[in-house]
């Protein structure tokens, strides 16, 4: 089914992305990132110079100013994931979809001027630290504290499963600045690499996204100056978090659709070439039926995602709508990838094949950004007319 969401500017940008991929996203590069457990800074800077990074940074700070038009980021995801570089897509997404928007939407003028120009060029890599060893989707259960002292705050606690957590120069961090779990008991502070008492763990050994670093962070009496309080107002952390969650969840849904599209294309190419019992695998009825299911599912995903992209552009994507997109798209992504792996046979179990790596990468999409169970609870509460928690 032909999509009509992109205009000439988006398609011209797609050509730029494809040219970047030809130069920088080789099999050797993907293997290098996987072996190192991170995307190197030179590649991130090249992405910024080419215009693939900094899309969400306003033009006045050196970016493209495309934060509300997520279609450009979708183009980046489609092409890079199609090239089998899920880790690179993830690293770019953490910067442009998570770290940057908090500063753009909620930062003070001074915070924007200090960090956004350098984030647009990848001189500064950002991360978002919410999850803790004892608090995942239920962020009101966090224990990391920020105690008010003269001139700023002293931070104690730990965060885990932080994407870009090893390479990050700044970390947008969710902390407790008050008692209890009321919304006004939380704030967001920006920690900087090198602050005394702030430590990054070694890279965590995870199932997928082997080329994108993930870490545990620990804070032992870390002093953070008052000017690093996001927005300059204490007690606004939970509200700030809620403001950015629709974009985070939309981005995960888009990534799921990109992976499903790529998986379908890889599978279609494979079954047309591979033979069994004297016939192409594509000629067996079961294969044809499975391909038909995959094609229809991918079409439906894009129809839904495209509508959500326009809603986000127009400022109409609610938290509940974003939750629907996130859980529905990632569940469909998993179905398509699972079918693709099955049709690849034994080769679908080999990490040298992009569908295998994408299969491993996809598993976390149903977990982070709020588990799909939590997404369903958000939607069901709205349907039942229950208050938000």
N, C-alpha and C positions, 0 to 999 in steps of 0.2 A: 504494500500500500504506500503510495507516494505521500511524503510529508510536505507540508507547505508552511512550516513555521519559520524557515530561514529566508532572509532576504539577500540581496546581492552582497552586502557588507559581510554577512556571516559566511557566505560561500567563498568570498575572496580571502577571508581570514582562514578558512579551511585549507586553502592552498598554502598559506604561510605555515600552518601546522604540519602539513604533509612534507614541506621542504625541510622543516626542522627535524622531523622524524628521519628523513633520508640521511641527514648529516650526523645526528646524535643518537638515535635510538636503534642501534645495531644489535645483533645477537651478542656480540662481544661486550657491548655496553651493559646489556641486561644481565649477562653472567657476572660482569664485574660488580654491578650493584648488589646482586644477590650474595656474592662472595664477601663483599665488604659489609653487608647488612645496612647499607645506606646509599642514597643517591648523592654523588659527590657535588661539592659546592660549584665547581666549574660548570657542570651541566645545568644546575639551577640558575646560575648567572647567564648562561647561554639562552635558557628559556626566557629569562627576563629581557635580555637584549633583543630577542626575536619577537617579543610581545605576548608570549604565552603565560607569563607570570606578571602579577601586578595588575591584572584585569580589574580587580575590585578596588584598587587604589585610585582615589580621585585624581583628575588630571593636574590639579594645582600642586599635587605632591609627587608628580612624575609617573603616575599610572595611566591606565586607559579609561578610568571612570565608568566602568561597565558593571558595577556592583548589582544594579537592579535588573540589567539585561543578562540573565544567567545563560542565555542561549550561546553566548561566546564560550563560556566555560563548558557547556555541553559539547560544543564542537571539539574542544581540546580533549575531553574525555573520550568521545567517540573514536577519534583517530589514534590517540595514544594507546587506548585499551585494545583497539583493533590490531595495533602493532605488537601486542603481547607485553606491553610495559606497564602492568598494573601498579607496580611500586612507584614509578615515576608519576603516574596519574594521581596516586594517593599523596605523594609528597607535595605536588603542586596544589592539590585540594586543601591540605591542611593549612597552607599559607593563605590562599586566596579565599577559601570558604569559611575558615574558622578563625584564625588569628587576626587577619586584617580587618574583617567586618566589625569585630568588637571595638577596635580602635576607631574605625571610621564612624560607626554609629554612636558610640558612647564616650569616646575619648575627649579630653579637653583639647583646646587649640594647641597647647604646648605639647601634649602627648602625640597628637597627629604630626606636628612639625618635627618632632624628635625621631619618630620611628617610621612613619609611612614612606618617606622618600627612600630610605635604605631598605625597606621591605620590598619596594617596587623593583629594586635592582638585585635582590637576594643577598645584599651585603649583610642584612639581618634576616635570619630565619626565625619564624615564630611557631609556638605550639600552644595548645589549649589544655589546661590541667584541671579536670573536674573529678574524674573517678579516683577512688581510694581503695586500698585493700579491703575495707569493710563497707564501702558505699559505692554502688554502681549506678543503676538507673534511679535509685532513691537518693538524690543529691542532698536532701535535707538531713541525711544521716552522716554527712562528712564530719571529720574531727580535726581537720587542719585549722588552726586558730591564728588569728592576727590580733595581737594585743597592742593596744594603743600606747605609745610612748612618745616622749618629746621628739618632734620632728618626723614621726612616721609610725611604723608598726614593726613588731617582732613576730616572725612567722615560725610556727612549729607544727610538724606533721609530715605526711607523706602522700604522694599520688602514685598511681600505677596505671599501666597500659597507655602511656602517653605517647602518641604518634609524633614523630620528629623530636622526641624527648631527649635524645642524645645530642643531636646536631643543633638544637634550638639555641638562639642567642637571647631570646626573651620568651617568657612563658606567662600567658594570661591565665591567672590562677584563682580559682573559686575558694574562698575562705570564710570562716566564721568570725565575725567581729562583734557578735552579741550573744545573749543567752537564749536557750531554747531553740525551736526550729521554725519560728515565725519568719515570713519572707524578709522582714527588715533586720534579721539577725545575720545576714550574709552580705559579703562584699566581694569585689574582684580587684586583685592587685596584679601588677606586672612585675615579675621577678626577672632579673637580668643575670645571665651567665657570669660567674666570677664573684657574685656576692658571697661573702663569708658565711659558711654554714649551709650553702645551697649545693647539693651534690646530685649528679646524674649517675644512675646505675649503669652497669654494662648493658648492652643491647639484649633485650629479651628474645628468647628463642621461641618463635611462634609458628603456627601452622601455615599461614600465608603471608603475602607481602614481604617476602624475604629481603627484598632490596630497599625497604623503607624502615628506618630505625624506630623502635618502640622501647620505652624505658620506664623505670621507676625513678621517682624523684623524692629526695628527702630534704627536709628543712629543719635545721637545728639552730634556733635562735638567729634566724636570718633577719637582719635589719633591712627594711624596705622604706625608702623615703616617702613622705606624704605625697609628693608629686607623682608617685607611681600608683596611687589609688585611681582605678579607672573611673573617669568622669569627675573625679575630685569630690565625690559625695559618698559617704559611708552608708551602708545599709541598703544599697540599690542593687546588690549583686544578683539576687534572685530575679528581679525584674529585668535586668540586663541579660541574664541567661535566657529567660523566656522570649525576649525580643529576637534573639538570634537563632533559636531552635528551629523555626520553620525553614530557614535557609540551610541549616545543617542537615535536616532530614530530607529536604528536597535534593540536596547534593548526593545523598546516599541513594535515593531512588533513581536519580539520573545515572549514577555509576552502575547501578544494577541493570538498567536498560542498556547501557553501553556494553556491558559484559555479555548480556543475553544476545544482543545483536552480533557481537563478535563471535560468540560461541556457535551461533547458527551458521554464520558464514564459514567458519573453520570446518564445521561438521559437514556442511554441504560439499565443500571442496574435497574433503577426505573421502566421503562415501562414493563420490563420482570416480575417484582414482583407485580405490582399494577393491580387490576382487576376492571372492570366496566361492568355492564350488563352481568355478567357471563363469561366474557372473559378477558384475559390479554390485557392491553392497547397496548402491542406490537403486538397483532394479528389484530388490526384494520388497514385497508388499508391506511388511512390517516397517522397514526403513522409510518407505514413502509416506506411510501414515504418520510416523514419528516426525518426519520433516514437516509435514503439513501442520501438525500440532505446534511445532516450534515456530514456524513462520507466522501462524495466526496469533500465537502468544506474544511474539515480538511486536507485531503490528498493533495489538491491543495495548501493549505497554507504552509504545510511543504515542499513541492517541491520547492516553491518559497523562503521560508525562508532559507532552507538549501543551496540553491544556493547563497543567500546573505551572509550567514555565511562564505562560502568559499571565496567569493569575499573580505570580510573584512579581513579574515586571510591573503590573498595574497596582501593586500593593494590596492585593485581595487574598493572598494565600494565608489562611488562618492556621493556627497551631493544629487544629483537628484535621484540616485538609492535608497538611504536611505529614501528619502521623499516618493518615491513610496511604498517601503516596509511598512513604517509607516502608511500611510493612507489606503492602500489596506488591510493590515492584520487586522487593528483595525476595519474597516468596516465589514469585514467578521466575526471577533470575535463577534461583536454585533449581527449579524444575527444568528449565531449559539447559542449564549447564550439566545437570545430572544425566539428561537424555543424551546430550552431546558426548559426554564421557563414555556412556554405554555404547554408542554407535562407533566410537573409536576403538572399541575392543581393548585388547591389552595395551595398545599404545596410549589409550586414554588414561593409563595409570603411570605413564612415564613423564617425569618432570621436564623433559626436553620439549614436550609439546605444549603450546600456549594454552590449550584448553585445560590441561591438568593444573597448570599454575593458576589460571583464572578460577578453577573450581576451588582450589585451596584458599585463594584470596576472598572468594565470595562468601565463605562461611561466616566471616565476622560481620557482614552487612546486616545480618538478622540480630546481631548482638549490640554493636555500638551505636551511639546516637540515641540510646534508649532501646531496650530490647523490643522485639516485635510484640511480645506479650503486653508490655507497657503501652505501646502504640495502640493496641486494641482496647486497652482499658481507657485511654484518653478518649477514643472515639465513642466507646460504649457509654461513658459517663455523659458525654454531650447528648447522645441519643436518648438517654434515660432522664435527662434534665437534672443530673446530680451536679453539685458544685465541684469546681476544680480543686485538686489538692495542692 
